[in-house]
Amino acid sequence: MSWILYALGTALALAAADFFVKLAAGKLSNSVAVLLYGSCAFLTGLVWVLWQRAHGIPQYAQTSGVLPALGVGVAFSSVTVGLYATFEAGAPISVASPFIRLGGLLLASLAGLVLLREPLTWRYVIGMLLACIGVYLIITR
């Protein structure tokens, strides 16, 4: 299960992103914050593409992949705007971040079931119920 290591690294990056947004919120306009985020994302992508090209790794883009990839960009930009607005409004990171992340995970999971026809099991149902209970407990402290 090598994907678990990637998932753990990604979870760490998400936690760091939330923490840094909390530190920056209210200290710069949300538009400047999104511009800085987008610049970092663009430069990361550019360096990665150039590195792969330099190592002879083929670059390609199918139409069926470009539109969803653009959707990722729009979605993560919206997440960034939402995080800045949430923390600028005074939300505590210990409540807002788990609420946002668990809520997003629940919605993505439901999309997997409904739109991608992924399997529904009793373990999944129990996990979803526990996650919903967790969200409720977090936001009602």
Backbone as a ProteinNet text record, in pm:
[ID]
protein_1_A
[PRIMARY]
MSWILYALGTALALAAADFFVKLAAGKLSNSVAVLLYGSCAFLTGLVWVLWQRAHGIPQYAQTSGVLPALGVGVAFSSVTVGLYATFEAGAPISVASPFIRLGGLLLASLAGLVLLREPLTWRYVIGMLLACIGVYLIITR
[TERTIARY]
82.3	0	86.2	162.1	249.1	171.2	44.2	-34.7	-53.6	-45	-64.5	43.9	166.5	272.8	244.2	195.9	158.3	43.9	-52.8	-167.4	-124.2	-32.5	16.3	90.1	172.4	242.3	145.5	41.9	-59.4	-136.9	-169.5	-238.1	-151.5	-23.4	68.6	69.4	72.7	71.3	-59.6	-172.9	-301.4	-303.9	-251.8	-246.3	-158.4	-44.9	44.2	-24.3	-94.6	-164.4	-267.4	-347.5	-447	-380	-270.7	-199.3	-145.3	-84.4	-28.7	-137.3	-251.1	-363.2	-410.8	-421.3	-464	-367.1	-236.6	-137.4	-144.5	-177.3	-177.6	-310.4	-421.7	-555.4	-564.2	-619.4	-636.7	-513	-402.4	-278.1	-246.7	-330.1	-322.3	-459.8	-489.6	-622	-633.1	-755.2	-776.7	-732.3	-749	-707.3	-555.4	-481.9	-335.9	-295.2	-365.3	-336.5	-355.8	-464.9	-489.9	-387.3	-347.5	-243.6	-112.5	-75.4	47.1	36	-79.4	-102.5	-90.4	-158.8	-156.4	-17.9	59.7	197.1	282.4	267.1	342.3	300.7	170.2	121.1	172.5	169.7	217.7	366.2	445.1	589.6	623	550.2	572.1	544.3	432.6	398.2	499.2	541.6	638.8	771	820.8	947	933.6	820.4	798.7	798.1	725.2	719.6	858.9	931	1065.1	1159.7	1149.2	1233.2	1203.6	1074.5	1039.2	1085.3	1070.4	1117.4	1267.2	1340.4	1486.5	1528.1	1442.1	1472.2	1405.3	1352.6	1296.3	1161.8	1093.5	961.7	860.1	783.7	690.9	583.2	551.9	445.2	327.6	207.5	89.8	-30.7	-134.7	-259.1	-374.9	-461.8	-582.5	-695.4	-784.4	-895.6	-975.6	-992.2	-1069.9	-1000.6	-873.8	-802.2	-782.2	-782.4	-756.2	-869.6	-993.2	-1105.4	-1113.9	-1102.1	-1100.2	-980.6	-865.3	-748.3	-773.3	-839.4	-877.1	-976.8	-1064.9	-1157.8	-1084.6	-975.6	-893.2	-840.5	-791.2	-738.2	-844.3	-960.8	-1071	-1113.3	-1123.5	-1167.1	-1066.7	-938.4	-839.4	-825.7	-844.7	-846.6	-965.4	-1079.8	-1198.4	-1176.9	-1109.5	-1076.3	-989.3	-891.3	-801.5	-878.6	-965.2	-1047.8	-1134.2	-1196.6	-1282.8	-1208	-1087.8	-1008.5	-970.9	-925.2	-890.1	-1011.9	-1125.6	-1247.4	-1290.2	-1281.3	-1320.2	-1232.7	-1102.2	-1011.9	-1009.7	-1029.9	-1038.5	-1161.8	-1266.7	-1389	-1372.9	-1256	-1228.3	-1247.9	-1269	-1289.7	-1163.8	-1178.4	-1061.2	-1019.7	-890.8	-841.6	-877.8	-884.3	-913.5	-1056.4	-1144.1	-1282.5	-1305.1	-1264.6	-1293.7	-1222	-1094.9	-1019.7	-1076	-1100	-1160.5	-1299.3	-1378.4	-1512.2	-1504.4	-1417.5	-1402.8	-1350	-1245.7	-1183.9	-1277	-1337.7	-1428.8	-1551.9	-1603.3	-1717.2	-1682.6	-1564.8	-1520.5	-1499.2	-1444.6	-1423	-1555	-1651.1	-1782.4	-1846.1	-1839.5	-1898.6	-1824.2	-1690.6	-1613.1	-1644.8	-1660	-1692.1	-1829.1	-1924.8	-2058.2	-2053.8	-1972	-1957	-1899.4	-1806.2	-1750.8	-1857.2	-1945.4	-2053.5	-2153.6	-2199.9	-2309.9	-2261.7	-2156.3	-2113.9	-2019.3	-1932.8	-1835.9	-1876.3	-1989.9	-2044.8	-1946.3	-1876.8	-1786.1	-1868.4	-1812	-1890.8	-1928.3	-2047.5	-2098.2	-2093.7	-2024.1	-2013.9	-2061.6	-2084.8	-2125.5	-2015.2	-1891.9	-1780	-1779	-1806.8	-1812.9	-1924.6	-2043	-2158.3	-2125.6	-2066	-2029.4	-1925.5	-1828.1	-1727	-1787.7	-1881	-1948.8	-2028.3	-2098.4	-2173.8	-2080.6	-1969.8	-1873.7	-1814.8	-1787.3	-1734.8	-1837.5	-1964.3	-2070.1	-2083.3	-2075.9	-2080.9	-1960.4	-1844.7	-1724	-1739	-1793.5	-1815.9	-1910.5	-2017.7	-2114.2	-2046.2	-1970.1	-1903.3	-1800.9	-1731.6	-1631.4	-1696.1	-1803.9	-1861	-1950.5	-1992.2	-2076.7	-1998.6	-1874.8	-1785.6	-1863.5
-119.8	0	125.5	146.8	263.6	394.4	389.9	512.5	575	497	549.7	652.3	627.7	725.4	857	848.2	969.7	1041	962.8	1021.1	1088.4	1027.9	1089.1	1219.8	1219.7	1342.6	1451.4	1411.1	1507	1562.2	1476.8	1522.8	1623.5	1597.8	1691.2	1825.4	1819.7	1942.7	2020	1949.2	2016.1	2083.1	2013.5	2071.4	2196.2	2189.3	2304.7	2420.2	2389.5	2494.4	2563.9	2487.8	2547.4	2634.5	2584.8	2658.5	2789.4	2785.6	2906.9	3006	2955.7	3045.6	3115	3040.9	3099.9	3210.2	3187.7	3288.3	3411.8	3392.5	3503.2	3577.9	3511.2	3570.4	3703.6	3801.3	3934	4021.8	3964.7	4040.3	4075.9	4029.7	4065.5	4041.2	4108.8	4090.5	3949.9	3899	3763.7	3750.5	3856.2	3849.8	3836.3	3908.4	3895.7	3756.4	3705.3	3571.6	3466	3475.4	3377.9	3394.9	3517.1	3540.1	3474.1	3488.7	3425.1	3273.1	3219.2	3074.2	3028.3	3097.7	3060	3068.7	3167.8	3181.6	3063.2	3022.8	2906.1	2779.7	2763.5	2645.5	2645	2760.8	2770.8	2737.9	2797	2772.4	2626.9	2566	2424.7	2339.7	2366.6	2292.7	2314.7	2438.7	2469.9	2398.1	2402.9	2334.9	2184.9	2128.7	1983.9	1945.4	2020.7	1993.2	2005.2	2111.4	2130.4	2019.6	1977.2	1868.3	1739	1709	1586.8	1591.9	1706.4	1720.2	1699.5	1755.1	1741.1	1595.7	1516.4	1375.4	1283.4	1341.8	1262.7	1198.7	1244.2	1190.5	1257.5	1180	1238.8	1324.8	1435.2	1524.5	1510.3	1498.2	1483.4	1541.1	1569.7	1620.4	1580	1495.4	1457.1	1550.2	1581.4	1670.4	1619.9	1489.6	1432.6	1450.1	1486	1511.5	1658.5	1741.8	1884.5	1951.6	1924.5	1991.2	1954.9	1826.3	1797	1860	1867.3	1929.9	2078.7	2144.9	2284.6	2297	2197.4	2194.4	2186.8	2110.7	2103.5	2242.7	2313.2	2447.8	2542.5	2539.4	2625.6	2586.1	2455.6	2407.9	2446	2421.8	2455.3	2605.9	2682.9	2828.3	2870.6	2806.2	2834.6	2793.7	2682.3	2639.3	2744.8	2794.9	2895.6	3021.9	3068.4	3186	3158.2	3040.9	3005.3	2997.2	2940.8	2932	3071.2	3157.5	3293.2	3365.7	3353.2	3420.2	3363.2	3231.9	3166.3	3212.9	3213.1	3250.4	3401.2	3478.8	3624.7	3660.3	3579.3	3602.9	3559.1	3504.2	3471.3	3326.8	3238.3	3096.8	3037.6	2958.2	2889.4	2774.2	2758.9	2654.4	2515.6	2500.8	2370.4	2324	2415.9	2380.7	2388.5	2499.4	2522.6	2423.1	2397.8	2309.7	2168	2104.1	1970.8	1971.4	2076	2084.9	2092.4	2177.8	2193.9	2065.7	2009	1889.5	1769	1744.8	1629.9	1648.7	1772.3	1798.6	1771.9	1817.4	1792.4	1645	1574.2	1430.9	1355.5	1395	1330.1	1353.4	1476.9	1508	1435.8	1432	1361.3	1212.4	1159.6	1017.8	986.4	1072.4	1053.4	1063.6	1155	1166.8	1037.7	976.4	848.6	740.8	739.4	640.2	665.2	789	821.3	836.2	913.4	945.2	841.2	784.5	687	542.8	525.9	394.2	305.8	365.2	288.1	204.8	94.7	2	59.8	24.5	62.9	-60.5	-48.3	-160.3	-114.2	-210.8	-175.4	-100.1	-137.8	-65.7	79.1	100.8	236.6	314.1	254.8	321	357.8	265.1	292.2	404.7	400.7	507.1	642.5	646.8	773.3	824.9	735.5	776.9	832.6	765.2	813.8	949.2	966.2	1094.4	1205.3	1176.6	1276.6	1311.3	1209.9	1234.1	1318.3	1287.9	1364.7	1510.6	1538.1	1676.4	1745.7	1678.6	1736.6	1769	1675.4	1697.5	1809.5	1820.4	1926.7	2065.3	2079.5	2213.3	2254.4	2157.5	2194	2197.7	2156.1	2155.1	2150.4
0	0	0	-104.3	-112.2	-119.5	-155	-162.7	-25	80.6	215.6	249.1	206.5	231	159.8	36.3	-35.3	36.8	82.3	152.5	282.4	355.2	478.8	450.1	347.7	308.6	266.2	194.9	151.3	269.5	366	486.4	561.8	568	632.4	558.2	425.9	346.3	366.3	373.2	397.4	534.2	634	768.3	768.9	702.3	694.5	621.5	512.8	438.2	526.4	598.2	688	793.6	850.3	954	898.7	780.1	721	680.4	633	600.5	727.3	836.4	963.9	1005	989.5	1025.7	936.3	808.6	712.9	706.2	743.9	728.9	802.4	733.1	789.7	777.3	730.4	717.6	572.6	480.7	340	280.3	172.6	113.8	57	54.2	3.6	-141.5	-220.2	-360.1	-371.6	-288.6	-289.6	-241.6	-140.7	-89.6	-198.1	-273.3	-380.5	-492.2	-520.9	-621.9	-579.3	-452.2	-403.4	-410.4	-369	-377.8	-523	-612.3	-753.5	-813.6	-771.7	-821.3	-778.1	-652.5	-603.5	-677.6	-697.5	-769.2	-912.8	-978.5	-1115.9	-1124.7	-1036	-1039.6	-1009.1	-916.1	-885.7	-1009.8	-1075.8	-1197.8	-1308.3	-1326.2	-1430.8	-1407.1	-1284.8	-1252.9	-1275.6	-1235.6	-1252.4	-1400.3	-1482.3	-1626.4	-1687.6	-1653.6	-1710.1	-1664.6	-1539.2	-1488.6	-1564.4	-1584.2	-1656.8	-1801.3	-1863.2	-2002.8	-2011.4	-1914	-1913.4	-1893.4	-1831.4	-1808.3	-1910	-2016.8	-2125.6	-2096.3	-1993.4	-1961.6	-2053.8	-2129	-2226	-2158.9	-2222.2	-2176.9	-2273.6	-2220.7	-2306	-2234	-2309.5	-2252.1	-2341.7	-2289	-2361.3	-2317.7	-2409	-2377.7	-2258.2	-2249.2	-2139.1	-2003.9	-2004.3	-1880.3	-1850.4	-1955.3	-1936.4	-1859.9	-1896.6	-1828.7	-1680.4	-1644.2	-1500.7	-1428.9	-1495	-1432.8	-1408.8	-1502	-1480.7	-1365.3	-1354.3	-1241.5	-1108.6	-1105.3	-984.3	-948.4	-1048.5	-1024.4	-971.5	-1031.9	-986.1	-844.6	-820.3	-688.6	-579.8	-601.8	-499.6	-480.8	-587.3	-570.7	-485.9	-507.9	-426.4	-280.8	-259.7	-123.5	-55.8	-128.2	-72	-34.4	-124.2	-94	28.7	31.4	144.1	275.8	273.7	396.3	447.1	357.6	400.4	457	390.5	439.1	574.6	588.7	714.2	829.9	809.6	917.9	940.6	835	851.6	934	923.7	1001.3	1147.3	1180.9	1319.2	1359.2	1264.1	1296.9	1358	1462.3	1517.4	1425.9	1405.4	1315.9	1368.8	1501	1560.1	1533.7	1493.8	1460.7	1310	1249.5	1108.1	1016.2	1042.5	954	952.1	1067.8	1061.8	998.8	1027.2	968.4	816.5	765.7	621.2	558.5	617.6	560.1	566.6	682.3	692.3	605.1	600.6	513	367.8	325.6	188.8	160.9	258.7	241.8	230	310.7	302.6	166	117.1	-13.8	-126.7	-120.2	-223.1	-220.1	-100.4	-86.4	-145.6	-119.3	-177.8	-330	-380.9	-526.9	-584.4	-512.2	-557.2	-566.3	-467.1	-467.1	-578.8	-587.8	-679.3	-823.4	-845.1	-981.2	-1041.3	-957.2	-1008	-979.1	-911.8	-880.7	-804.1	-708.3	-623.5	-526.1	-477.7	-395	-258.2	-214	-82.6	7.1	119.7	213.1	350.2	439.2	575.3	647.6	625.2	686.7	641.2	513.1	459.4	529	537.9	600.9	745.7	819.2	958.4	964.7	876.5	871.2	841.7	747.6	714.5	834.1	901.5	1019.8	1127.1	1150.9	1249.7	1209.1	1080.5	1032.3	1052.8	1022.6	1043.5	1191.9	1276.1	1420.9	1462.6	1406.5	1435.8	1397.4	1278.1	1235.3	1333.2	1370	1464.5	1597.6	1649.7	1778.6	1772	1660.3	1645.3	1642.3	1566	1550.8	1667.4	1749.4	1864	1994.4	1994.8	2110.1	2239.9
[MASK]
+++++++++++++++++++++++++++++++++++++++++++++++++++++++++++++++++++++++++++++++++++++++++++++++++++++++++++++++++++++++++++++++++++++++++++++

